[in-house]
Amino acid sequence: MPETMLRELLQNYVAITNKLQALLPEEVVPVMKKSLADLGHIEARALLEDEVLKKVKRGLEVDH
């Protein structure tokens, strides 16, 4: 199950990043070129198992 959560987080990240690049390229591209240290504290939060089960139950899981 952890690999499913990690895969879903990565897919969400990529989808959001692609959408932002298309909408706001001049604002997003410079930020994407920064190092993690330059960006400051970032917290990655995976879905808990019960959250994943709720998404699956509601038909919101990402197909792989």
N, CA, C, O and CB atoms as a CASP TS submission, in Angstrom:
PFRMAT TS
TARGET T0000
AUTHOR 0000-0000-0000
METHOD Language model
MODEL 1
PARENT N/A
ATOM      1  N   MET     1       0.807  -1.205   0.000  1.00  0.00           N
ATOM      2  CA  MET     1       0.000   0.000   0.000  1.00  0.00           C
ATOM      3  C   MET     1       0.855   1.277   0.000  1.00  0.00           C
ATOM      4  O   MET     1       0.461   2.247  -0.648  1.00  0.00           O
ATOM      5  CB  MET     1      -0.921  -0.006   1.201  1.00  0.00           C
ATOM      6  N   PRO     2       2.008   1.328   0.694  1.00  0.00           N
ATOM      7  CA  PRO     2       2.810   2.556   0.663  1.00  0.00           C
ATOM      8  C   PRO     2       3.242   2.931  -0.759  1.00  0.00           C
ATOM      9  O   PRO     2       3.293   4.113  -1.100  1.00  0.00           O
ATOM     10  CB  PRO     2       4.042   2.395   1.548  1.00  0.00           C
ATOM     11  N   GLU     3       3.554   1.929  -1.588  1.00  0.00           N
ATOM     12  CA  GLU     3       3.969   2.248  -2.953  1.00  0.00           C
ATOM     13  C   GLU     3       2.825   2.862  -3.758  1.00  0.00           C
ATOM     14  O   GLU     3       3.058   3.687  -4.641  1.00  0.00           O
ATOM     15  CB  GLU     3       4.485   0.993  -3.654  1.00  0.00           C
ATOM     16  N   THR     4       1.594   2.462  -3.455  1.00  0.00           N
ATOM     17  CA  THR     4       0.429   3.045  -4.122  1.00  0.00           C
ATOM     18  C   THR     4       0.277   4.506  -3.719  1.00  0.00           C
ATOM     19  O   THR     4       0.015   5.365  -4.560  1.00  0.00           O
ATOM     20  CB  THR     4      -0.854   2.252  -3.778  1.00  0.00           C
ATOM     21  N   MET     5       0.440   4.778  -2.441  1.00  0.00           N
ATOM     22  CA  MET     5       0.324   6.154  -1.957  1.00  0.00           C
ATOM     23  C   MET     5       1.422   7.031  -2.548  1.00  0.00           C
ATOM     24  O   MET     5       1.164   8.161  -2.963  1.00  0.00           O
ATOM     25  CB  MET     5       0.386   6.191  -0.424  1.00  0.00           C
ATOM     26  N   LEU     6       2.650   6.508  -2.586  1.00  0.00           N
ATOM     27  CA  LEU     6       3.760   7.278  -3.136  1.00  0.00           C
ATOM     28  C   LEU     6       3.549   7.530  -4.625  1.00  0.00           C
ATOM     29  O   LEU     6       3.801   8.633  -5.111  1.00  0.00           O
ATOM     30  CB  LEU     6       5.093   6.548  -2.901  1.00  0.00           C
ATOM     31  N   ARG     7       3.093   6.525  -5.342  1.00  0.00           N
ATOM     32  CA  ARG     7       2.833   6.679  -6.775  1.00  0.00           C
ATOM     33  C   ARG     7       1.756   7.743  -7.013  1.00  0.00           C
ATOM     34  O   ARG     7       1.875   8.569  -7.917  1.00  0.00           O
ATOM     35  CB  ARG     7       2.400   5.328  -7.397  1.00  0.00           C
ATOM     36  N   GLU     8       0.714   7.709  -6.195  1.00  0.00           N
ATOM     37  CA  GLU     8      -0.359   8.679  -6.352  1.00  0.00           C
ATOM     38  C   GLU     8       0.117  10.094  -6.043  1.00  0.00           C
ATOM     39  O   GLU     8      -0.249  11.036  -6.747  1.00  0.00           O
ATOM     40  CB  GLU     8      -1.531   8.315  -5.454  1.00  0.00           C
ATOM     41  N   LEU     9       0.920  10.253  -5.011  1.00  0.00           N
ATOM     42  CA  LEU     9       1.475  11.575  -4.699  1.00  0.00           C
ATOM     43  C   LEU     9       2.326  12.097  -5.842  1.00  0.00           C
ATOM     44  O   LEU     9       2.230  13.267  -6.212  1.00  0.00           O
ATOM     45  CB  LEU     9       2.307  11.518  -3.416  1.00  0.00           C
ATOM     46  N   LEU    10       3.161  11.229  -6.402  1.00  0.00           N
ATOM     47  CA  LEU    10       4.014  11.636  -7.509  1.00  0.00           C
ATOM     48  C   LEU    10       3.182  12.016  -8.731  1.00  0.00           C
ATOM     49  O   LEU    10       3.466  13.015  -9.392  1.00  0.00           O
ATOM     50  CB  LEU    10       4.995  10.518  -7.863  1.00  0.00           C
ATOM     51  N   GLN    11       2.166  11.227  -9.028  1.00  0.00           N
ATOM     52  CA  GLN    11       1.303  11.541 -10.168  1.00  0.00           C
ATOM     53  C   GLN    11       0.583  12.869  -9.957  1.00  0.00           C
ATOM     54  O   GLN    11       0.448  13.659 -10.891  1.00  0.00           O
ATOM     55  CB  GLN    11       0.282  10.418 -10.393  1.00  0.00           C
ATOM     56  N   ASN    12       0.124  13.115  -8.739  1.00  0.00           N
ATOM     57  CA  ASN    12      -0.532  14.387  -8.437  1.00  0.00           C
ATOM     58  C   ASN    12       0.438  15.553  -8.593  1.00  0.00           C
ATOM     59  O   ASN    12       0.089  16.595  -9.147  1.00  0.00           O
ATOM     60  CB  ASN    12      -1.109  14.368  -7.016  1.00  0.00           C
ATOM     61  N   TYR    13       1.658  15.364  -8.099  1.00  0.00           N
ATOM     62  CA  TYR    13       2.688  16.399  -8.220  1.00  0.00           C
ATOM     63  C   TYR    13       2.959  16.727  -9.685  1.00  0.00           C
ATOM     64  O   TYR    13       3.000  17.894 -10.072  1.00  0.00           O
ATOM     65  CB  TYR    13       3.986  15.949  -7.529  1.00  0.00           C
ATOM     66  N   VAL    14       3.142  15.687 -10.490  1.00  0.00           N
ATOM     67  CA  VAL    14       3.436  15.895 -11.908  1.00  0.00           C
ATOM     68  C   VAL    14       2.260  16.576 -12.604  1.00  0.00           C
ATOM     69  O   VAL    14       2.460  17.488 -13.407  1.00  0.00           O
ATOM     70  CB  VAL    14       3.761  14.553 -12.597  1.00  0.00           C
ATOM     71  N   ALA    15       1.052  16.147 -12.306  1.00  0.00           N
ATOM     72  CA  ALA    15      -0.131  16.748 -12.931  1.00  0.00           C
ATOM     73  C   ALA    15      -0.252  18.223 -12.563  1.00  0.00           C
ATOM     74  O   ALA    15      -0.516  19.063 -13.423  1.00  0.00           O
ATOM     75  CB  ALA    15      -1.403  15.994 -12.509  1.00  0.00           C
ATOM     76  N   ILE    16      -0.060  18.532 -11.296  1.00  0.00           N
ATOM     77  CA  ILE    16      -0.151  19.924 -10.836  1.00  0.00           C
ATOM     78  C   ILE    16       0.957  20.769 -11.447  1.00  0.00           C
ATOM     79  O   ILE    16       0.715  21.891 -11.891  1.00  0.00           O
ATOM     80  CB  ILE    16      -0.079  19.993  -9.301  1.00  0.00           C
ATOM     81  N   THR    17       2.173  20.230 -11.469  1.00  0.00           N
ATOM     82  CA  THR    17       3.304  20.950 -12.043  1.00  0.00           C
ATOM     83  C   THR    17       3.074  21.240 -13.518  1.00  0.00           C
ATOM     84  O   THR    17       3.313  22.355 -13.982  1.00  0.00           O
ATOM     85  CB  THR    17       4.593  20.154 -11.859  1.00  0.00           C
ATOM     86  N   ASN    18       2.610  20.235 -14.254  1.00  0.00           N
ATOM     87  CA  ASN    18       2.342  20.439 -15.683  1.00  0.00           C
ATOM     88  C   ASN    18       1.260  21.493 -15.903  1.00  0.00           C
ATOM     89  O   ASN    18       1.371  22.324 -16.804  1.00  0.00           O
ATOM     90  CB  ASN    18       1.923  19.117 -16.340  1.00  0.00           C
ATOM     91  N   LYS    19       0.222  21.456 -15.084  1.00  0.00           N
ATOM     92  CA  LYS    19      -0.864  22.436 -15.204  1.00  0.00           C
ATOM     93  C   LYS    19      -0.343  23.845 -14.915  1.00  0.00           C
ATOM     94  O   LYS    19      -0.663  24.789 -15.639  1.00  0.00           O
ATOM     95  CB  LYS    19      -2.027  22.085 -14.239  1.00  0.00           C
ATOM     96  N   LEU    20       0.460  23.985 -13.855  1.00  0.00           N
ATOM     97  CA  LEU    20       1.011  25.299 -13.510  1.00  0.00           C
ATOM     98  C   LEU    20       1.948  25.820 -14.592  1.00  0.00           C
ATOM     99  O   LEU    20       1.930  27.007 -14.919  1.00  0.00           O
ATOM    100  CB  LEU    20       1.751  25.228 -12.179  1.00  0.00           C
ATOM    101  N   GLN    21       2.769  24.927 -15.148  1.00  0.00           N
ATOM    102  CA  GLN    21       3.673  25.357 -16.213  1.00  0.00           C
ATOM    103  C   GLN    21       2.889  25.872 -17.409  1.00  0.00           C
ATOM    104  O   GLN    21       3.286  26.853 -18.038  1.00  0.00           O
ATOM    105  CB  GLN    21       4.591  24.206 -16.640  1.00  0.00           C
ATOM    106  N   ALA    22       1.780  25.218 -17.726  1.00  0.00           N
ATOM    107  CA  ALA    22       0.966  25.642 -18.863  1.00  0.00           C
ATOM    108  C   ALA    22       0.274  26.974 -18.576  1.00  0.00           C
ATOM    109  O   ALA    22       0.128  27.801 -19.475  1.00  0.00           O
ATOM    110  CB  ALA    22      -0.076  24.568 -19.202  1.00  0.00           C
ATOM    111  N   LEU    23      -0.146  27.184 -17.343  1.00  0.00           N
ATOM    112  CA  LEU    23      -0.877  28.391 -16.988  1.00  0.00           C
ATOM    113  C   LEU    23       0.030  29.582 -16.701  1.00  0.00           C
ATOM    114  O   LEU    23      -0.252  30.704 -17.120  1.00  0.00           O
ATOM    115  CB  LEU    23      -1.737  28.124 -15.795  1.00  0.00           C
ATOM    116  N   LEU    24       1.111  29.329 -15.992  1.00  0.00           N
ATOM    117  CA  LEU    24       1.966  30.412 -15.512  1.00  0.00           C
ATOM    118  C   LEU    24       3.449  30.125 -15.765  1.00  0.00           C
ATOM    119  O   LEU    24       4.229  30.107 -14.812  1.00  0.00           O
ATOM    120  CB  LEU    24       1.728  30.642 -14.023  1.00  0.00           C
ATOM    121  N   PRO    25       3.858  29.905 -16.998  1.00  0.00           N
ATOM    122  CA  PRO    25       5.229  29.465 -17.241  1.00  0.00           C
ATOM    123  C   PRO    25       6.293  30.405 -16.696  1.00  0.00           C
ATOM    124  O   PRO    25       7.299  29.943 -16.156  1.00  0.00           O
ATOM    125  CB  PRO    25       5.440  29.293 -18.696  1.00  0.00           C
ATOM    126  N   GLU    26       6.096  31.712 -16.826  1.00  0.00           N
ATOM    127  CA  GLU    26       7.134  32.643 -16.381  1.00  0.00           C
ATOM    128  C   GLU    26       7.278  32.679 -14.857  1.00  0.00           C
ATOM    129  O   GLU    26       8.344  33.031 -14.351  1.00  0.00           O
ATOM    130  CB  GLU    26       6.830  34.037 -16.895  1.00  0.00           C
ATOM    131  N   GLU    27       6.217  32.318 -14.115  1.00  0.00           N
ATOM    132  CA  GLU    27       6.304  32.282 -12.659  1.00  0.00           C
ATOM    133  C   GLU    27       6.777  30.930 -12.142  1.00  0.00           C
ATOM    134  O   GLU    27       7.478  30.869 -11.131  1.00  0.00           O
ATOM    135  CB  GLU    27       4.961  32.618 -12.053  1.00  0.00           C
ATOM    136  N   VAL    28       6.408  29.851 -12.815  1.00  0.00           N
ATOM    137  CA  VAL    28       6.673  28.506 -12.307  1.00  0.00           C
ATOM    138  C   VAL    28       8.078  28.022 -12.648  1.00  0.00           C
ATOM    139  O   VAL    28       8.743  27.426 -11.801  1.00  0.00           O
ATOM    140  CB  VAL    28       5.655  27.535 -12.862  1.00  0.00           C
ATOM    141  N   VAL    29       8.534  28.265 -13.854  1.00  0.00           N
ATOM    142  CA  VAL    29       9.821  27.731 -14.295  1.00  0.00           C
ATOM    143  C   VAL    29      10.968  28.179 -13.392  1.00  0.00           C
ATOM    144  O   VAL    29      11.786  27.337 -13.020  1.00  0.00           O
ATOM    145  CB  VAL    29      10.098  28.158 -15.728  1.00  0.00           C
ATOM    146  N   PRO    30      11.077  29.455 -13.017  1.00  0.00           N
ATOM    147  CA  PRO    30      12.181  29.844 -12.125  1.00  0.00           C
ATOM    148  C   PRO    30      12.135  29.121 -10.766  1.00  0.00           C
ATOM    149  O   PRO    30      13.180  28.780 -10.211  1.00  0.00           O
ATOM    150  CB  PRO    30      12.148  31.354 -11.899  1.00  0.00           C
ATOM    151  N   VAL    31      10.950  28.893 -10.244  1.00  0.00           N
ATOM    152  CA  VAL    31      10.819  28.195  -8.959  1.00  0.00           C
ATOM    153  C   VAL    31      11.278  26.748  -9.103  1.00  0.00           C
ATOM    154  O   VAL    31      11.921  26.203  -8.207  1.00  0.00           O
ATOM    155  CB  VAL    31       9.355  28.249  -8.448  1.00  0.00           C
ATOM    156  N   MET    32      10.943  26.130 -10.235  1.00  0.00           N
ATOM    157  CA  MET    32      11.325  24.732 -10.454  1.00  0.00           C
ATOM    158  C   MET    32      12.839  24.563 -10.573  1.00  0.00           C
ATOM    159  O   MET    32      13.359  23.469 -10.352  1.00  0.00           O
ATOM    160  CB  MET    32      10.649  24.195 -11.709  1.00  0.00           C
ATOM    161  N   LYS    33      13.537  25.624 -10.915  1.00  0.00           N
ATOM    162  CA  LYS    33      14.988  25.549 -11.058  1.00  0.00           C
ATOM    163  C   LYS    33      15.719  25.725  -9.729  1.00  0.00           C
ATOM    164  O   LYS    33      16.932  25.524  -9.662  1.00  0.00           O
ATOM    165  CB  LYS    33      15.461  26.596 -12.038  1.00  0.00           C
ATOM    166  N   LYS    34      14.996  26.098  -8.670  1.00  0.00           N
ATOM    167  CA  LYS    34      15.613  26.291  -7.365  1.00  0.00           C
ATOM    168  C   LYS    34      15.937  24.948  -6.720  1.00  0.00           C
ATOM    169  O   LYS    34      15.311  23.930  -7.016  1.00  0.00           O
ATOM    170  CB  LYS    34      14.694  27.111  -6.453  1.00  0.00           C
ATOM    171  N   SER    35      16.921  24.970  -5.841  1.00  0.00           N
ATOM    172  CA  SER    35      17.248  23.765  -5.083  1.00  0.00           C
ATOM    173  C   SER    35      16.254  23.621  -3.930  1.00  0.00           C
ATOM    174  O   SER    35      15.560  24.574  -3.574  1.00  0.00           O
ATOM    175  CB  SER    35      18.718  23.819  -4.550  1.00  0.00           C
ATOM    176  N   LEU    36      16.193  22.430  -3.355  1.00  0.00           N
ATOM    177  CA  LEU    36      15.316  22.213  -2.207  1.00  0.00           C
ATOM    178  C   LEU    36      15.699  23.121  -1.045  1.00  0.00           C
ATOM    179  O   LEU    36      14.830  23.599  -0.315  1.00  0.00           O
ATOM    180  CB  LEU    36      15.364  20.750  -1.767  1.00  0.00           C
ATOM    181  N   ALA    37      16.978  23.356  -0.875  1.00  0.00           N
ATOM    182  CA  ALA    37      17.433  24.238   0.207  1.00  0.00           C
ATOM    183  C   ALA    37      16.918  25.656   0.002  1.00  0.00           C
ATOM    184  O   ALA    37      16.542  26.328   0.962  1.00  0.00           O
ATOM    185  CB  ALA    37      18.969  24.242   0.293  1.00  0.00           C
ATOM    186  N   ASP    38      16.901  26.110  -1.247  1.00  0.00           N
ATOM    187  CA  ASP    38      16.411  27.456  -1.554  1.00  0.00           C
ATOM    188  C   ASP    38      14.911  27.586  -1.311  1.00  0.00           C
ATOM    189  O   ASP    38      14.422  28.665  -0.975  1.00  0.00           O
ATOM    190  CB  ASP    38      16.729  27.811  -2.999  1.00  0.00           C
ATOM    191  N   LEU    39      14.182  26.484  -1.483  1.00  0.00           N
ATOM    192  CA  LEU    39      12.730  26.524  -1.318  1.00  0.00           C
ATOM    193  C   LEU    39      12.309  26.555   0.147  1.00  0.00           C
ATOM    194  O   LEU    39      11.182  26.939   0.457  1.00  0.00           O
ATOM    195  CB  LEU    39      12.101  25.330  -1.999  1.00  0.00           C
ATOM    196  N   GLY    40      13.204  26.156   1.050  1.00  0.00           N
ATOM    197  CA  GLY    40      12.870  26.134   2.472  1.00  0.00           C
ATOM    198  C   GLY    40      12.176  24.841   2.870  1.00  0.00           C
ATOM    199  O   GLY    40      12.235  23.845   2.150  1.00  0.00           O
ATOM    200  N   HIS    41      11.525  24.866   4.013  1.00  0.00           N
ATOM    201  CA  HIS    41      10.895  23.669   4.561  1.00  0.00           C
ATOM    202  C   HIS    41       9.728  23.216   3.686  1.00  0.00           C
ATOM    203  O   HIS    41       8.820  23.992   3.388  1.00  0.00           O
ATOM    204  CB  HIS    41      10.414  23.929   5.993  1.00  0.00           C
ATOM    205  N   ILE    42       9.769  21.960   3.284  1.00  0.00           N
ATOM    206  CA  ILE    42       8.684  21.372   2.500  1.00  0.00           C
ATOM    207  C   ILE    42       8.275  20.091   3.203  1.00  0.00           C
ATOM    208  O   ILE    42       9.121  19.262   3.539  1.00  0.00           O
ATOM    209  CB  ILE    42       9.116  21.099   1.005  1.00  0.00           C
ATOM    210  N   GLU    43       6.997  19.931   3.423  1.00  0.00           N
ATOM    211  CA  GLU    43       6.503  18.724   4.085  1.00  0.00           C
ATOM    212  C   GLU    43       5.742  17.877   3.078  1.00  0.00           C
ATOM    213  O   GLU    43       4.743  18.311   2.504  1.00  0.00           O
ATOM    214  CB  GLU    43       5.599  19.080   5.297  1.00  0.00           C
ATOM    215  N   ALA    44       6.235  16.656   2.873  1.00  0.00           N
ATOM    216  CA  ALA    44       5.524  15.714   2.007  1.00  0.00           C
ATOM    217  C   ALA    44       4.592  14.898   2.880  1.00  0.00           C
ATOM    218  O   ALA    44       5.008  14.328   3.889  1.00  0.00           O
ATOM    219  CB  ALA    44       6.516  14.788   1.218  1.00  0.00           C
ATOM    220  N   ARG    45       3.344  14.845   2.491  1.00  0.00           N
ATOM    221  CA  ARG    45       2.372  14.132   3.301  1.00  0.00           C
ATOM    222  C   ARG    45       1.695  13.086   2.445  1.00  0.00           C
ATOM    223  O   ARG    45       1.023  13.405   1.465  1.00  0.00           O
ATOM    224  CB  ARG    45       1.336  15.096   3.911  1.00  0.00           C
ATOM    225  N   ALA    46       1.879  11.835   2.823  1.00  0.00           N
ATOM    226  CA  ALA    46       1.225  10.733   2.117  1.00  0.00           C
ATOM    227  C   ALA    46      -0.164  10.525   2.694  1.00  0.00           C
ATOM    228  O   ALA    46      -0.450  10.889   3.835  1.00  0.00           O
ATOM    229  CB  ALA    46       2.061   9.427   2.217  1.00  0.00           C
ATOM    230  N   LEU    47      -1.011   9.934   1.883  1.00  0.00           N
ATOM    231  CA  LEU    47      -2.335   9.594   2.384  1.00  0.00           C
ATOM    232  C   LEU    47      -2.232   8.444   3.368  1.00  0.00           C
ATOM    233  O   LEU    47      -1.450   7.515   3.164  1.00  0.00           O
ATOM    234  CB  LEU    47      -3.284   9.234   1.228  1.00  0.00           C
ATOM    235  N   LEU    48      -3.010   8.502   4.423  1.00  0.00           N
ATOM    236  CA  LEU    48      -3.077   7.400   5.360  1.00  0.00           C
ATOM    237  C   LEU    48      -3.887   6.275   4.734  1.00  0.00           C
ATOM    238  O   LEU    48      -4.675   6.504   3.816  1.00  0.00           O
ATOM    239  CB  LEU    48      -3.693   7.848   6.706  1.00  0.00           C
ATOM    240  N   GLU    49      -3.692   5.068   5.229  1.00  0.00           N
ATOM    241  CA  GLU    49      -4.359   3.908   4.638  1.00  0.00           C
ATOM    242  C   GLU    49      -5.877   4.082   4.585  1.00  0.00           C
ATOM    243  O   GLU    49      -6.508   3.721   3.591  1.00  0.00           O
ATOM    244  CB  GLU    49      -4.013   2.653   5.424  1.00  0.00           C
ATOM    245  N   ASP    50      -6.467   4.635   5.654  1.00  0.00           N
ATOM    246  CA  ASP    50      -7.921   4.820   5.636  1.00  0.00           C
ATOM    247  C   ASP    50      -8.341   5.864   4.603  1.00  0.00           C
ATOM    248  O   ASP    50      -9.432   5.774   4.042  1.00  0.00           O
ATOM    249  CB  ASP    50      -8.419   5.232   7.022  1.00  0.00           C
ATOM    250  N   GLU    51      -7.479   6.858   4.347  1.00  0.00           N
ATOM    251  CA  GLU    51      -7.773   7.849   3.315  1.00  0.00           C
ATOM    252  C   GLU    51      -7.738   7.210   1.926  1.00  0.00           C
ATOM    253  O   GLU    51      -8.563   7.522   1.068  1.00  0.00           O
ATOM    254  CB  GLU    51      -6.772   9.017   3.391  1.00  0.00           C
ATOM    255  N   VAL    52      -6.776   6.315   1.718  1.00  0.00           N
ATOM    256  CA  VAL    52      -6.691   5.606   0.445  1.00  0.00           C
ATOM    257  C   VAL    52      -7.939   4.757   0.248  1.00  0.00           C
ATOM    258  O   VAL    52      -8.524   4.756  -0.836  1.00  0.00           O
ATOM    259  CB  VAL    52      -5.419   4.727   0.385  1.00  0.00           C
ATOM    260  N   LEU    53      -8.352   4.034   1.284  1.00  0.00           N
ATOM    261  CA  LEU    53      -9.546   3.187   1.182  1.00  0.00           C
ATOM    262  C   LEU    53     -10.792   4.017   0.889  1.00  0.00           C
ATOM    263  O   LEU    53     -11.653   3.590   0.120  1.00  0.00           O
ATOM    264  CB  LEU    53      -9.745   2.386   2.477  1.00  0.00           C
ATOM    265  N   LYS    54     -10.897   5.198   1.495  1.00  0.00           N
ATOM    266  CA  LYS    54     -12.030   6.085   1.218  1.00  0.00           C
ATOM    267  C   LYS    54     -12.034   6.530  -0.243  1.00  0.00           C
ATOM    268  O   LYS    54     -13.088   6.583  -0.877  1.00  0.00           O
ATOM    269  CB  LYS    54     -11.988   7.313   2.143  1.00  0.00           C
ATOM    270  N   LYS    55     -10.834   6.854  -0.781  1.00  0.00           N
ATOM    271  CA  LYS    55     -10.748   7.267  -2.183  1.00  0.00           C
ATOM    272  C   LYS    55     -11.147   6.123  -3.106  1.00  0.00           C
ATOM    273  O   LYS    55     -11.858   6.330  -4.090  1.00  0.00           O
ATOM    274  CB  LYS    55      -9.326   7.748  -2.520  1.00  0.00           C
ATOM    275  N   VAL    56     -10.691   4.926  -2.789  1.00  0.00           N
ATOM    276  CA  VAL    56     -11.028   3.762  -3.602  1.00  0.00           C
ATOM    277  C   VAL    56     -12.532   3.520  -3.557  1.00  0.00           C
ATOM    278  O   VAL    56     -13.158   3.248  -4.581  1.00  0.00           O
ATOM    279  CB  VAL    56     -10.261   2.510  -3.116  1.00  0.00           C
ATOM    280  N   LYS    57     -13.101   3.622  -2.367  1.00  0.00           N
ATOM    281  CA  LYS    57     -14.542   3.407  -2.198  1.00  0.00           C
ATOM    282  C   LYS    57     -15.356   4.422  -3.002  1.00  0.00           C
ATOM    283  O   LYS    57     -16.410   4.093  -3.548  1.00  0.00           O
ATOM    284  CB  LYS    57     -14.921   3.491  -0.711  1.00  0.00           C
ATOM    285  N   ARG    58     -14.855   5.664  -3.069  1.00  0.00           N
ATOM    286  CA  ARG    58     -15.564   6.717  -3.794  1.00  0.00           C
ATOM    287  C   ARG    58     -15.211   6.729  -5.281  1.00  0.00           C
ATOM    288  O   ARG    58     -15.726   7.555  -6.036  1.00  0.00           O
ATOM    289  CB  ARG    58     -15.250   8.070  -3.180  1.00  0.00           C
ATOM    290  N   GLY    59     -14.326   5.805  -5.705  1.00  0.00           N
ATOM    291  CA  GLY    59     -13.945   5.733  -7.106  1.00  0.00           C
ATOM    292  C   GLY    59     -12.988   6.825  -7.539  1.00  0.00           C
ATOM    293  O   GLY    59     -12.971   7.207  -8.709  1.00  0.00           O
ATOM    294  N   LEU    60     -12.189   7.332  -6.608  1.00  0.00           N
ATOM    295  CA  LEU    60     -11.293   8.431  -6.903  1.00  0.00           C
ATOM    296  C   LEU    60      -9.823   8.010  -7.029  1.00  0.00           C
ATOM    297  O   LEU    60      -8.941   8.860  -7.143  1.00  0.00           O
ATOM    298  CB  LEU    60     -11.425   9.469  -5.841  1.00  0.00           C
ATOM    299  N   GLU    61      -9.563   6.696  -7.008  1.00  0.00           N
ATOM    300  CA  GLU    61      -8.183   6.248  -7.107  1.00  0.00           C
ATOM    301  C   GLU    61      -7.644   6.516  -8.510  1.00  0.00           C
ATOM    302  O   GLU    61      -8.399   6.611  -9.478  1.00  0.00           O
ATOM    303  CB  GLU    61      -8.074   4.751  -6.761  1.00  0.00           C
ATOM    304  N   VAL    62      -6.322   6.636  -8.597  1.00  0.00           N
ATOM    305  CA  VAL    62      -5.664   6.886  -9.864  1.00  0.00           C
ATOM    306  C   VAL    62      -5.339   5.556 -10.500  1.00  0.00           C
ATOM    307  O   VAL    62      -4.742   4.689  -9.861  1.00  0.00           O
ATOM    308  CB  VAL    62      -4.390   7.744  -9.683  1.00  0.00           C
ATOM    309  N   ASP    63      -5.732   5.381 -11.771  1.00  0.00           N
ATOM    310  CA  ASP    63      -5.409   4.146 -12.475  1.00  0.00           C
ATOM    311  C   ASP    63      -3.946   4.147 -12.879  1.00  0.00           C
ATOM    312  O   ASP    63      -3.396   5.177 -13.268  1.00  0.00           O
ATOM    313  CB  ASP    63      -6.307   3.967 -13.711  1.00  0.00           C
ATOM    314  N   HIS    64      -3.328   2.987 -12.780  1.00  0.00           N
ATOM    315  CA  HIS    64      -1.895   2.874 -13.102  1.00  0.00           C
ATOM    316  C   HIS    64      -1.709   1.953 -14.275  1.00  0.00           C
ATOM    317  O   HIS    64      -0.579   1.722 -14.705  1.00  0.00           O
ATOM    318  CB  HIS    64      -1.087   2.362 -11.893  1.00  0.00           C
TER
END
